[in-house]
């Protein structure tokens, strides 16, 4: 990263010196302008590369892999439940509350998976509580919760909030499970 900054500064200095040279000459040649344009384009590319590197570094600092936990939601069939919103609490603290549009809920029914929340958690035992709000059988308002106690070790952890249909009971079922 230091090399990138040094090269960025040197290209900027080179561009400025060419710019000054062009201003000193009353009759600048076309090649000088092409050279300046190429230098500016090179500088622009290096700035974009540096911006990308800084973004990746920021992501790594904010969500280090050893403390990262990601929560996903999925639906299977969706015949007995129309999803409106999901609320997630981790260790008693509300961390996510998402209101789904009709289009997003339809995408989940068709097999989509939505990353609902990403967090950093310390190693140890944790409890996640998810509350699902929507419309159940016979278009009744429906509000159900599910809980999972899990151990967060070293490394990333992925948790799925799954909504499935229980055909025998003609009711939706809400399950929280860890991905292996």
C-alpha positions as CSV (number, residue, x, y, z in Angstrom):
1,X,0.0,0.0,0.0
2,X,2.9,2.3,0.7
3,X,4.3,1.6,-2.7
4,X,1.0,2.5,-4.2
5,X,0.9,5.9,-2.4
6,X,4.5,6.6,-3.4
7,X,3.8,5.8,-7.0
8,X,0.6,7.9,-6.9
9,X,2.5,10.9,-5.5
10,X,5.3,10.5,-8.2
11,X,2.7,10.3,-11.0
12,X,1.0,13.4,-9.6
13,X,4.3,15.3,-9.5
14,X,5.1,14.2,-13.0
15,X,1.7,15.4,-14.2
16,X,2.2,18.7,-12.5
17,X,5.6,19.2,-14.1
18,X,4.2,18.4,-17.5
19,X,1.4,20.8,-16.9
20,X,3.9,23.5,-15.9
21,X,6.1,22.8,-18.9
22,X,3.1,23.1,-21.2
23,X,2.1,26.4,-19.7
24,X,5.7,27.8,-20.1
25,X,5.8,27.0,-23.9
26,X,3.7,29.4,-25.9
27,X,3.2,26.8,-28.6
28,X,2.8,23.4,-26.9
29,X,3.0,20.4,-29.2
30,X,0.3,17.9,-29.6
31,X,2.5,15.1,-28.2
32,X,2.9,16.9,-24.9
33,X,-0.9,17.0,-24.5
34,X,-1.2,13.3,-25.4
35,X,1.5,12.6,-22.8
36,X,-0.3,14.6,-20.2
37,X,-3.6,12.9,-21.0
38,X,-2.0,9.5,-20.7
39,X,-0.5,10.5,-17.4
40,X,-3.9,11.7,-16.1
41,X,-5.5,8.5,-17.2
42,X,-2.8,6.5,-15.5
43,X,-3.3,8.6,-12.3
44,X,-7.0,8.0,-12.5
45,X,-6.6,4.3,-12.7
46,X,-4.2,4.3,-9.8
47,X,-6.6,6.3,-7.7
48,X,-9.4,3.8,-8.5
49,X,-7.2,0.9,-7.6
50,X,-6.2,2.6,-4.3
51,X,-9.9,3.3,-3.6
52,X,-10.7,-0.4,-4.1
53,X,-7.8,-1.5,-1.8
54,X,-9.0,0.9,0.9
55,X,-12.5,-0.4,0.6
56,X,-11.3,-4.0,1.0
57,X,-9.1,-3.0,4.0
58,X,-12.1,-1.2,5.6
59,X,-14.3,-4.3,5.2
60,X,-11.5,-6.5,6.7
61,X,-11.2,-4.1,9.7
62,X,-14.9,-3.8,10.3
63,X,-15.7,-7.5,9.9
64,X,-12.6,-9.6,10.6
65,X,-13.2,-13.2,9.5
66,X,-12.4,-14.6,13.0
67,X,-15.3,-12.7,14.7
68,X,-17.8,-12.5,11.8
69,X,-21.4,-13.9,12.0
70,X,-23.8,-13.6,9.1
71,X,-27.6,-14.2,9.3
72,X,-29.5,-15.3,6.3
73,X,-33.2,-15.9,5.7
74,X,-34.9,-18.4,3.4
75,X,-38.4,-19.7,2.7
76,X,-39.6,-23.1,1.5
77,X,-42.9,-23.1,-0.4
78,X,-44.5,-20.2,1.6
79,X,-48.1,-21.6,1.2
80,X,-49.0,-21.1,4.9
81,X,-47.1,-17.8,5.6
82,X,-46.7,-14.5,3.8
83,X,-43.6,-12.7,5.3
84,X,-43.9,-9.0,6.2
85,X,-40.9,-8.5,8.5
86,X,-38.2,-10.1,10.6
87,X,-36.6,-8.8,13.8
88,X,-33.3,-10.2,15.2
89,X,-32.0,-9.9,18.7
90,X,-28.5,-11.2,19.7
91,X,-28.0,-11.6,23.4
92,X,-31.1,-9.5,24.1
93,X,-30.0,-6.6,21.9
94,X,-31.9,-5.8,18.8
95,X,-29.5,-5.8,15.8
96,X,-31.8,-6.0,12.7
97,X,-35.4,-5.2,11.8
98,X,-36.2,-5.7,8.1
99,X,-39.5,-5.0,6.4
100,X,-39.9,-7.0,3.2
101,X,-41.5,-5.7,0.0
102,X,-43.9,-8.0,-1.9
103,X,-41.2,-8.5,-4.5
104,X,-38.5,-9.5,-2.0
105,X,-40.9,-11.9,-0.2
106,X,-41.8,-13.5,-3.6
107,X,-38.1,-13.9,-4.4
108,X,-37.6,-15.8,-1.1
109,X,-40.5,-18.1,-1.9
110,X,-38.9,-18.8,-5.3
111,X,-35.8,-20.0,-3.5
112,X,-33.8,-16.9,-2.9
113,X,-31.7,-16.3,0.2
114,X,-31.3,-12.8,1.8
115,X,-28.4,-11.8,4.0
116,X,-30.3,-10.1,6.7
117,X,-27.5,-9.1,9.1
118,X,-23.7,-9.3,9.6
119,X,-22.1,-8.8,13.0
120,X,-18.9,-9.2,15.0
121,X,-19.3,-11.5,18.0
122,X,-16.8,-12.5,20.6
123,X,-15.9,-16.1,21.1
124,X,-18.3,-17.8,23.5
125,X,-22.0,-18.6,23.9
126,X,-24.7,-16.5,22.4
127,X,-28.4,-16.5,21.9
128,X,-30.3,-15.3,18.8
129,X,-34.0,-14.6,18.8
130,X,-35.8,-14.0,15.6
131,X,-39.4,-12.7,15.4
132,X,-41.3,-13.3,12.1
133,X,-44.3,-11.1,11.3
134,X,-46.7,-11.8,8.5
135,X,-50.0,-13.4,7.5
136,X,-50.6,-17.0,8.3
137,X,-53.4,-19.4,7.3
138,X,-56.8,-17.8,6.5
139,X,-55.0,-14.4,6.2
140,X,-54.7,-14.1,10.0
141,X,-52.0,-11.8,11.4
142,X,-49.1,-14.0,12.5
143,X,-46.2,-13.3,14.8
144,X,-43.9,-16.1,15.8
145,X,-40.5,-16.4,17.2
146,X,-37.6,-18.8,17.2
147,X,-34.5,-19.1,19.3
148,X,-31.1,-20.6,18.9
149,X,-28.3,-20.8,21.5
150,X,-24.9,-21.3,19.7
151,X,-21.2,-21.2,20.4
152,X,-19.2,-18.8,18.5
153,X,-15.7,-20.1,18.0
154,X,-12.8,-18.7,16.0
155,X,-13.7,-18.2,12.4
156,X,-16.7,-17.0,10.5
157,X,-20.2,-18.4,11.5
158,X,-23.3,-18.5,9.3
159,X,-26.8,-18.8,10.7
160,X,-30.0,-19.4,8.6
161,X,-33.5,-18.3,9.6
162,X,-35.7,-20.8,7.7
163,X,-39.4,-20.6,7.2
164,X,-41.0,-23.9,6.0
165,X,-44.5,-25.2,5.6
166,X,-45.7,-28.1,7.8
167,X,-48.3,-29.7,5.6
168,X,-49.5,-32.1,8.4
169,X,-50.5,-29.1,10.6
170,X,-51.1,-26.6,7.8
171,X,-48.9,-24.2,9.7
172,X,-45.6,-22.5,9.0
173,X,-42.6,-23.6,10.9
174,X,-39.7,-21.3,11.9
175,X,-36.3,-22.8,12.4
176,X,-32.9,-21.2,13.2
177,X,-29.9,-23.3,12.3
178,X,-26.2,-23.1,11.9
179,X,-24.6,-23.7,8.5
180,X,-21.8,-26.3,8.7
